[in-house]
Amino acid sequence: MIDKRYNKKLRKIITLEKGERFCPKCNGNGILKRTRGRFRSKNLMCSICLGAGKLDWIEDIRGKKNE
């Protein structure tokens, strides 16, 4: 299992610690690409992990707090 991924929002490689997992929505990127129309695209921050790319077991159950 690979426990390192590049987070585009933080612009660094994040690693998983014990009890953490990558965000299921953005897959550790922290940013979701949203395309509108043919030429317009916009990067949006992930609403589950708030750009962190990973969740610990408490945040996975209760949700991440906006700090």
Secondary structure, DSSP 8 states (H G I E B T S, - for coil): ---EEEETTTTEEEE--TTEEE-TTTTT-SEEEEEETTTEEEEEE-TTTTTSSEEEHHHHHH-----
